Amino acid sequence: MPHDLAADLGYTHASGNPVHRVVRWGAGTRAGGWVFSHVLRHLDDVVGRLTRGRRSAPGLLAGLEVLDVTTTGRRSGQRRASHLIATPYAGGLALLGTNFGQPTTPAWALNLEADPRATLTYRGASREVVARPATPAEADEVFGLAARFYPGYARYRQRVGQSRRIRVFVLEPV
């Protein structure tokens, strides 16, 4: 029987309430993507401290579940945790390196390319995983699934266009 990483962690996304849907729409715009790419990490740190790690800024604002993905820095060799939204996919989870539609590839994606081993942490449960690049067909499927709970992904992909390759990773348990 295949191992279902998303089910094992209890990781899923809901459609969100009307306020969540408005925030999801706004975050997908060019201006919203820029704001969130510059502010969300800091806001998420504050929310995490105030709630003792029980809530996240994307969870409160947009109703999106966040997990910590800890990678090894490609230059520093230091372990780095990133708060990311994953897409349940094929019994595992997938990550989209959209960086809110900004022109640069997120550091966590470059770190996974250099060393595909990572640790996922969600609601206190941790799992060791290996990330592999998605095939083009898998990437299209992951984008389609992700757009169901967060339409900003489709807009980010369109905005980035051919200016850079958006990394898509499929995470599989070790």
N, C-alpha and C positions, 0 to 999 in steps of 0.2 A: 504494500500500500504506500503510495507516495506521501511524502511529508508536506503538509500545507503550512508554510511559515506564517502566512497572514492569520490563519485560523488559530495556530498555536499561540500567537501573541495576542489574539483577540483584536486585531487591527482591521478596521473597516471605516468607511466614510458614509455619513448620512447626507441627505439632500440639503439640510440646513433650514433654518427659519427664514422669513423674508429679509431680515436685517443681514443675516449671513450671506444670502444670495446677492444682495446689493454690494456688500463688501467684496465678494468674489468677482463680481462684474467689474467693480472699480479697480481692483488690483490687477486685472488683466489689461487695463488701458495703458498706453505709453506712460502717462503721468503717474498712474498708480503703481506701475511696475518700477519706475524710477524711485518713487518714495519708499515703497516696500523694500527695494534692494538696498537702500541706504539706512533705513530706520528699523526694520522688523527685527533684526538680530538683537539690537539693543533693547527694544521694547520687550522682546521675548525673554531676555535675561531678567528684566524687572518683574515681569509677570511670574516667571519661575521662582524668583526670590520671595515675592509676596505670597505666593500660594504654596511655598515649600515644595516646588516641583510638581504639583498636582495638575496645573493648567499651563497652557501655552497661549501666546498672543494669537496665533492663527486659529486656535481652538475657540477662544473667546470672541474674536472679531468675525471669523468666517466659518466657524463650525468644522474646521478641518483638523484631522488628527495628525500630530507631529511625533516623529520618533527621532532619537539621537542616533546618528551614524558616526561611529568613531573610526577614522582612517589613520594611516601613518603618513605624515608629511613627506612629500617626495624629496624635498631639499633638507629639511631639518631632522627627519627621522623621528620627530615627536608625534605622539598620538594627539589627534585633533577631533573634537566632536562638533558635528554640524546638526542643527535642528532642521529636519527635512520632512516633506510630505511624500509618502510613497504611494504607489499604485499596486493593489493586489493583482497579481498576474500569474497564471499557470501554476498555482500551488506555491508560489514564492511571492516576492515583492519586486517591484521595479522602481528605479529612480530616474528622473528626467533632469538633466543638467541645463535647464532653461535660464537660470539666473534672472528670473523675472523679465526675460526678453532683452536683457542688456547685452552689449556687444562682447563681453568677455565670458570665458568659460569659468564656472565656479571652481575654486581650489579643490574642493572635495572630489570633484570628478577627475581632475588631473591626478590627485592622490590615488584614486582607485585604479587609474590606468597604470600607474607606476607600481602599485602593490594592491592587488585585488582583495586582500583579506580585510575584513571589517567586523565591527561589533555593532549590532543593533540593540538599542534599549528602548523599551516601550512599557510605560506604567510599571517600572521596577523590574521587568523581566528582560534578560539579555540573551542574545543568541549570536553565535559566531557564524559568519557567512563568507562566501566568496562571490565577488561581483564579476560578471562576464559581460562584455559588450553585447548588446542586443543585435540581432541580424536586422537588416532594413525592414523585413516583413514584421518582425517582432516589435521594432520601434514604432511602426505605423499602428500596430494593434495596441501597444501600450498608450500611445497618444490618444487613440480613440477611447480607451477605457478611462483614462485620466480626465478627458474632457467631459465625461458624464458627471463627475462630481466637482470639477473645477474648469469652467470654460476658458479661463485665462491661458491654459496650456496651449490651446489651438491658436490663440492670438499671439502668444510668445513665438510659437513656431513660425507663423506667418511673418511676424515682424523681423525675426532673425534672418529668415530666408536663406540665401546662399552666403551670407557674410561670415558664418562660422558653422561648424558641425555641432549640433546639439547632441551631447553624449547621453545615451540611454543604457542603463545597466540593469541586468536581471540578477537579483540576489538569490543565491541558493544556500541552504544550510550546509555547514561543514559536516 
